[in-house]
Amino acid sequence: RFGSTGRATITTALVDAITRNEHIDKIATEICRKAHVSLSAEVMQEIARMNMNELSKSGAGVKNVGSFIVTFAEHHPAAMFTCLPIIINQLDADVWTIRSCILQSIGHVVAHIHASCDPTALKAKGFHLNSVDLDQNKDDVSDSVEPKGGDDENSDDLNTAQYVRAREGMLDMLVERTHDVNAFVRAAVMKI
């Protein structure tokens, strides 16, 4: 509808608003929800490209970005599930705030998958992924999105197994982070 230039402008403006304003996280979450799925992915790609060390020097920018990530995961865990491979590289950032927020968002996704491990409930909640490889940094999530269809029982079992494997991988990642160098990150993992 907006074209690639318009979408890039919207993405840039949205990310700028997120970093500068602490109250924009819920509004930006709703904008991402109502817009095309690619807007959420593009916003997460921009966040993944950010240098959190530089952003932390400018004030509350990292806190605002982290707040957006947690709010987005809380309200739209299925969309966050598709975006996790994009922002997972920020777990290596030196800024503990962003690590803590990403881990909280993983916790929301894990809780949502666990609560709806029934194949029909997963499809109803919007989880339609072939697989999620959290160990690789992906620049484009379009390859991991499965087209809707193929509602036979075998594909339901396969999809459920994939979600369970993804959930187990995320839980392993959370357990690994209990050894984080920062006590606040370790405490955040324990709260999940």
C-alpha positions in Angstrom: 0.0 0.0 0.0 2.8 2.4 0.8 5.5 0.9 -1.3 9.0 0.1 -0.2 10.0 3.7 0.3 6.9 4.6 2.3 7.3 1.5 4.4 11.0 2.3 5.1 10.0 5.9 6.1 7.3 4.5 8.4 9.7 2.0 9.9 12.4 4.7 10.5 9.9 7.1 12.0 8.4 4.4 14.3 11.8 3.2 15.5 12.8 6.9 16.1 9.6 7.4 18.1 10.2 4.3 20.1 13.8 5.3 21.1 12.8 8.9 22.0 9.5 8.5 23.8 8.9 6.2 26.8 5.1 6.2 26.4 5.0 5.1 22.8 5.5 1.3 23.3 1.8 0.4 23.4 1.0 2.7 20.5 3.8 1.3 18.4 2.7 -2.2 19.3 -0.8 -1.5 18.0 0.6 0.1 14.8 2.7 -3.0 14.1 -0.3 -5.3 14.8 -2.6 -3.4 12.5 0.0 -3.0 9.7 1.3 -5.7 7.5 3.4 -8.4 9.1 6.5 -7.1 7.3 6.3 -3.8 9.3 6.9 -5.7 12.6 9.8 -7.6 11.0 11.3 -4.4 9.6 11.0 -2.7 13.0 12.7 -5.6 14.7 15.4 -5.6 12.0 16.1 -1.9 12.8 16.3 -2.7 16.5 18.7 -5.6 15.7 20.9 -3.2 13.8 21.1 -0.7 16.6 24.3 -0.2 18.5 22.9 -0.4 22.1 26.1 0.9 23.6 25.7 4.2 21.7 22.0 4.3 22.4 22.6 3.9 26.1 24.7 7.0 26.1 21.9 9.1 24.8 19.5 8.6 27.8 16.5 6.3 28.1 16.6 5.0 24.5 17.6 1.4 25.4 14.9 1.3 28.1 12.3 2.5 25.7 13.3 0.0 23.0 13.3 -2.8 25.6 9.9 -1.7 26.8 8.6 -1.9 23.3 10.0 -5.4 22.8 8.4 -6.7 26.0 5.1 -5.0 25.3 5.1 -6.3 21.7 5.8 -9.9 23.0 3.2 -9.6 25.7 0.4 -8.5 23.3 1.4 -10.3 20.2 3.5 -13.4 21.1 2.9 -15.1 17.7 4.4 -12.1 15.9 7.2 -12.0 18.3 7.9 -15.7 17.7 8.6 -14.9 14.1 10.8 -11.9 15.0 12.9 -13.6 17.7 15.5 -14.9 15.2 16.0 -11.3 14.0 16.7 -9.7 17.4 18.3 -12.6 19.2 21.8 -11.2 18.3 21.1 -8.4 20.8 21.5 -10.9 23.6 25.2 -10.4 23.0 25.0 -6.6 23.6 26.9 -5.1 26.5 23.8 -3.3 27.7 22.1 -5.5 30.3 18.7 -3.7 29.9 18.2 -5.0 26.3 19.3 -8.5 27.2 16.8 -8.5 30.1 14.0 -7.3 27.9 14.6 -9.8 25.2 14.7 -12.6 27.7 11.3 -11.3 29.1 9.9 -11.4 25.6 11.1 -15.0 25.1 9.4 -15.8 28.4 6.1 -14.4 27.0 6.4 -16.4 23.9 7.3 -19.6 25.8 4.3 -19.1 28.1 2.0 -18.6 25.2 3.2 -21.7 23.3 3.0 -23.8 26.5 -0.5 -22.6 27.1 -1.6 -23.5 23.6 0.4 -26.6 22.7 -2.8 -28.1 21.2 -2.3 -28.0 17.3 -5.7 -26.4 16.7 -5.1 -23.8 19.4 -1.7 -23.0 18.0 -3.2 -22.4 14.5 -6.0 -20.3 16.0 -3.4 -18.2 17.9 -1.5 -17.4 14.7 1.5 -19.7 15.0 2.3 -20.9 11.5 6.0 -21.5 11.3 8.0 -24.3 9.7 10.8 -23.9 12.2 12.5 -21.2 14.1 16.3 -21.4 14.4 17.2 -19.1 17.2 21.0 -19.8 16.8 21.2 -18.0 13.5 20.7 -14.3 12.8 18.1 -13.9 10.0 17.7 -10.7 8.1 14.4 -11.9 6.5 11.8 -14.0 8.2 9.7 -14.6 5.1 11.4 -18.0 4.6 10.3 -19.2 8.0 6.6 -18.4 7.5 4.5 -21.4 6.5 1.5 -20.8 4.2 -1.8 -21.7 5.8 -3.3 -24.9 4.6 -2.6 -28.6 4.9 -4.8 -29.1 7.8 -4.4 -32.9 7.9 -3.6 -34.6 11.2 0.0 -35.4 10.4 0.9 -31.8 9.7 -0.7 -30.8 13.0 1.5 -33.3 14.8 4.5 -32.1 12.9 3.8 -28.4 13.7 3.1 -29.2 17.3 6.5 -31.0 17.5 8.2 -28.0 15.9 6.6 -25.6 18.4 7.6 -27.9 21.3 11.2 -28.0 20.0 11.2 -24.3 19.6 9.9 -23.8 23.1 12.5 -26.2 24.5 15.2 -24.3 22.6 14.0 -21.0 24.1 13.9 -22.6 27.6 17.5 -23.8 27.1 18.4 -20.3 26.2 16.8 -18.9 29.3 18.6 -21.5 31.4 21.9 -20.4 29.8 21.2 -16.8 30.8 21.1 -17.7 34.5 24.9 -17.5 34.2 24.9 -14.0 32.7 27.6 -11.7 34.0 25.0 -9.1 35.1 22.9 -9.8 38.3 19.9 -7.9 36.9 19.7 -10.2 33.9 20.0 -13.3 36.1 17.2 -11.9 38.3 15.1 -11.2 35.2 15.5 -14.8 34.1 14.5 -16.1 37.5 11.3 -14.1 37.4 10.3 -15.7 34.1 
